[in-house]
Amino acid sequence: MHSMTGFVRGSAATDAWQATVEISAVNRKQAEVVVQAPRELNELDARIRKAVLAVVSRGRIQVSVNVERPQGAAADFRIDPSLALAFSAAFTELTKTVGYPVLPAAADFLRHPGIIAAGNSDIEAEAAWLAIEPALTDALTQLAAMRENEGNHLKADFIARVDVLISFAAKITAEAPGRPVRQRELLAKRLRDAGLDLDLADERVAKEIALFADRCDVSEEITRLDSHFTKFREYLDAVEPPGRALDFLCQELFREFNTIGSKANDASIAQTIVEAKTELEKIREQVQNVE
C-alpha cells in the first residue's frame, strides 16, 4: 500500500548536460501529471509523463526539470555577425561625419551587449534526455520508496483503528438482544404510571413487544459490518492500489453504523455509535492519502 504524498530530487549528468528532476506529489482522486521544463524540452513531455504514470496511479504529480552545463565544461561563445557589422559600419559613418578616422577597439565590441555572448542557451532535447532520463528514474525510485514507507505507517494505523471498530461492533452485538427486554420494562412502567390495569401477558402487549423487537433487530447490519471489516483488511494487503475501494468501504461502514443507531433507539448503543463514527471519520481522513 502506498500513500499519495512525497517530495524527492534526482540528478544525473553527461559530458554535455547536468539534469536535476524534482517531483512533488499530493492527493488527487485521479492521476494528474504536470511537467515544468524549459520550452526546448517540450518534445520530452510525453516521455516524462509515461515514466511517471508507470510508477503512480493516483495523485497530482508535479515534475520540475532543470538542465545546465556541467561545472568545468568549456564555455561556448556566440557571435552576432549582423550586429557586429552594423556596429563597425557605425564607426565608418562616424569617421565621415567628424572628418577623421575613428576606429573601434576590441573592447568596444566586447562592451556592446549581444555582439559576443558567453554560453549557448540552445538545448538539444535528445542530448539533454540522456541526463534527464536517469535523473527522472532516480527521483521516481525515491518517490516510490517514500510513498511505500508512508503507506506502511498508514496500514498499521488502519489495522489498529479497525480493531477498535470491531470492538464497538462486538459491544453492540452484546447489548442489542436486551433491547426488547428493556422496552418491555419501560412499557410496563408507563402503564403503571398511567394507572392502566393491563396484564403484560396480554396479546396486545406481546404483539407490541414483538413488533418493537423486529424493528430494532440489527443482526443484518452487524453481519454486514463483519463482512466490511474482513474486506477492509483484505484490501490493505492487496497488490493493486486500494485507495478507492477503502474509501467506498468507509462509506458503507458509516451507513451500517448509522442504521444501527436509528434502529436500536437506545442511549447506550447510541453512545457506542457516536464513538464508532468518530473513529471511522479518522479512518476516512487517512484513506484520502492512500493511492
C-alpha positions in Angstrom: 0.0 0.0 0.0 1.3 3.4 -0.9 0.4 7.0 0.1 -0.1 9.7 -2.4 2.3 12.3 -1.0 6.0 12.9 -1.2 8.9 15.1 -2.4 12.1 13.9 -4.0 15.0 15.1 -6.1 17.1 13.2 -8.6 20.1 14.2 -10.6 22.4 12.9 -13.3 24.9 14.3 -15.7 26.6 13.6 -19.1 29.5 15.4 -20.6 27.2 17.9 -22.2 24.4 18.4 -19.6 23.6 18.1 -15.9 20.0 17.4 -15.1 18.0 17.9 -11.9 14.5 16.5 -11.5 12.3 17.4 -8.6 9.0 15.6 -8.0 6.3 16.6 -5.6 3.1 14.5 -5.1 -0.1 15.4 -3.4 -3.6 13.9 -3.0 -5.9 13.7 -6.0 -8.7 11.3 -7.0 -7.3 10.8 -10.4 -3.7 10.7 -11.8 -2.6 14.2 -12.9 1.0 14.8 -14.1 2.3 18.4 -14.5 5.6 18.9 -16.2 7.6 22.1 -15.8 10.7 22.3 -18.1 12.4 24.7 -20.5 10.4 25.1 -23.7 13.2 23.5 -25.7 12.3 20.2 -23.9 8.6 20.3 -24.8 9.0 17.2 -27.0 10.1 15.2 -24.0 6.8 15.9 -22.1 5.2 12.6 -23.3 8.2 10.5 -22.2 8.2 12.1 -18.8 4.5 11.6 -18.3 4.7 7.9 -19.4 7.6 7.3 -17.0 5.6 8.8 -14.1 2.4 7.0 -14.8 4.3 3.7 -14.8 5.0 4.3 -11.1 1.9 6.1 -9.8 -1.8 5.6 -10.5 -3.4 8.4 -8.4 -2.4 11.8 -7.2 -1.2 15.1 -8.6 2.4 14.7 -9.6 4.4 17.8 -10.4 7.7 17.2 -12.2 10.2 20.1 -12.4 13.2 19.6 -14.8 16.3 21.8 -14.9 19.3 21.3 -17.2 22.6 23.2 -17.2 26.1 22.8 -18.4 28.2 20.7 -16.0 30.8 22.5 -13.9 34.2 22.7 -15.7 32.6 22.3 -19.1 34.2 24.5 -21.8 32.2 27.7 -22.3 30.8 28.4 -25.8 30.7 31.8 -27.3 28.1 33.2 -29.7 28.8 36.0 -32.1 26.0 38.0 -33.8 27.6 38.8 -37.2 24.9 41.2 -38.3 25.2 43.2 -35.1 29.0 43.3 -35.3 28.9 44.5 -38.9 26.3 47.2 -38.0 28.5 48.3 -35.1 31.6 48.6 -37.3 29.6 50.5 -40.0 28.5 53.0 -37.4 32.2 53.8 -36.8 32.7 54.2 -40.6 29.7 56.6 -40.6 31.2 58.5 -37.6 34.5 58.9 -39.5 32.7 60.5 -42.4 30.8 62.8 -40.0 33.8 64.1 -38.0 36.3 64.1 -40.9 39.0 62.0 -39.3 39.4 58.2 -38.7 37.5 56.8 -35.7 38.2 53.1 -35.4 36.6 50.7 -32.9 38.8 48.8 -30.4 38.3 45.2 -29.4 37.0 46.4 -26.1 34.2 48.4 -27.8 32.9 45.2 -29.4 33.1 43.4 -26.0 31.3 46.1 -24.2 28.4 46.2 -26.7 25.7 43.8 -25.5 24.8 41.0 -27.9 27.8 41.1 -30.2 29.7 38.4 -28.2 27.9 36.4 -25.6 29.2 33.5 -23.4 27.3 30.2 -23.2 24.9 28.5 -25.5 21.2 28.7 -24.4 20.1 26.3 -27.1 19.2 22.9 -25.5 19.1 19.9 -27.8 16.3 17.8 -26.4 17.8 14.3 -27.3 21.2 15.2 -25.8 19.6 16.6 -22.7 17.4 13.4 -22.4 20.5 11.4 -21.8 20.9 13.2 -18.5 17.2 13.8 -17.7 16.2 10.1 -18.0 18.5 8.7 -15.3 17.7 11.7 -13.1 13.9 11.1 -13.6 14.4 7.3 -12.8 16.3 8.1 -9.7 13.6 10.5 -8.5 10.8 8.1 -9.3 12.6 5.3 -7.4 12.9 7.6 -4.3 9.2 8.6 -4.7 8.0 5.0 -4.8 10.1 4.1 -1.7 8.8 7.2 0.2 5.2 6.5 -0.7 5.5 2.9 0.3 7.1 3.7 3.6 4.4 6.2 4.4 1.8 3.6 3.2 3.1 1.1 5.7 2.6 3.5 8.5 -1.0 4.2 7.3 -1.6 0.5 7.1 -0.6 -0.1 10.7 -2.8 2.8 11.8 -5.8 1.4 9.8 -5.4 -2.1 11.4 -5.4 -0.6 14.9 -8.4 1.6 14.2 -10.4 -1.2 12.5 -9.8 -3.3 15.6 -11.4 -0.5 17.6 -14.4 -0.5 15.3 -14.7 -4.3 15.7 -14.7 -3.9 19.5 -17.6 -1.4 19.1 -19.5 -3.8 16.9 -19.0 -6.6 19.5 -20.3 -4.3 22.2 -23.4 -3.5 20.2 -23.9 -7.2 19.4 -23.8 -8.0 23.2 -26.2 -5.1 24.1 -28.7 -5.3 21.2 -30.6 -8.6 22.3 -31.5 -7.0 25.6 -33.2 -4.0 23.9 -36.7 -5.7 23.6 -36.5 -6.7 27.3 -35.7 -3.1 28.3 -38.6 -1.9 26.1 -41.0 -4.4 27.9 -39.9 -3.0 31.2 -40.3 0.6 30.0 -43.8 -0.2 28.7 -44.8 -1.8 32.0 -43.6 1.3 33.9 -45.5 3.6 31.6 -48.7 1.6 32.1 -48.3 1.7 35.8 -47.6 5.4 35.8 -50.7 5.9 33.7 -52.8 3.9 36.1 -53.8 1.4 33.4 -54.6 -2.1 34.6 -53.2 -4.1 31.7 -51.7 -7.5 32.0 -48.3 -7.7 30.4 -49.2 -11.2 29.2 -52.0 -9.6 27.2 -51.8 -10.4 23.5 -51.7 -6.7 22.6 -48.7 -6.1 24.7 -47.0 -9.2 23.4 -47.6 -8.0 19.8 -46.3 -4.5 20.6 -43.1 -6.0 22.0 -42.7 -8.4 19.1 -43.1 -5.6 16.6 -40.5 -3.5 18.5 -38.1 -6.4 18.6 -38.4 -6.8 14.9 -37.9 -3.0 14.2 -34.8 -2.8 16.5 -33.2 -6.0 15.2 -29.7 -5.1 14.0 -28.4 -8.6 13.2 -28.2 -7.9 9.5 -26.3 -4.7 10.0 -23.8 -6.5 12.3 -23.3 -9.2 9.7 -22.6 -6.6 7.0 -20.2 -4.8 9.4 -18.3 -8.1 9.9 -18.1 -8.6 6.1 -16.9 -5.0 5.6 -14.2 -5.4 8.3 -12.9 -8.5 6.6 -12.9 -6.9 3.2 -11.1 -3.8 4.6 -8.2 -6.0 5.8 -8.0 -7.8 2.5 -7.7 -4.5 0.7 -4.8 -3.5 3.0 -2.8 -6.5 1.7 -3.9 -6.1 -1.9 -1.3 -5.7 -4.7 -3.5 -3.2 -6.6 -3.8 0.3 -5.1 -6.7 0.1 -2.7 -7.5 3.8 -2.1 -10.8 4.0 -4.0 -12.0 0.7 -2.5 -11.2 1.7 1.0 -13.0 5.0 0.6 -16.1 3.1 -0.6 -15.9 0.7 2.4 -15.7 3.7 4.8 -18.9 5.0 3.3 -20.6 1.6 3.8 -19.3 1.2 7.3 -20.7 4.6 8.2 -24.0 3.7 6.6 -24.3 0.5 8.7 -23.4 2.2 12.0 -25.9 5.0 11.2 -28.6 2.4 10.6 -27.9 0.6 13.8 -28.1 3.8 15.7 -31.5 4.6 14.2 -33.0 1.1 14.7 -31.7 0.4 18.2 -33.2 3.5 19.7 -31.1 3.0 22.8 -29.0 5.5 24.8 -26.1 3.1 25.5 -25.9 1.8 21.9 -26.2 5.4 20.6 -23.2 6.4 22.7 -21.2 3.5 21.2 -22.3 4.6 17.7 -21.0 8.1 18.3 -17.7 6.7 19.4 -17.6 4.4 16.3 -18.4 7.2 13.9 -15.6 9.4 15.5 -13.1 6.6 14.9 -14.4 5.9 11.4 -14.0 9.6 10.5 -10.4 9.4 11.4 -10.0 6.4 9.1 -11.8 8.2 6.3 -9.5 11.2 6.6 -6.4 9.0 6.3 -7.9 7.0 3.4 -7.8 10.2 1.3 -4.0 9.8 1.4 -3.9 6.3 0.1 -3.2 5.6 -3.6 
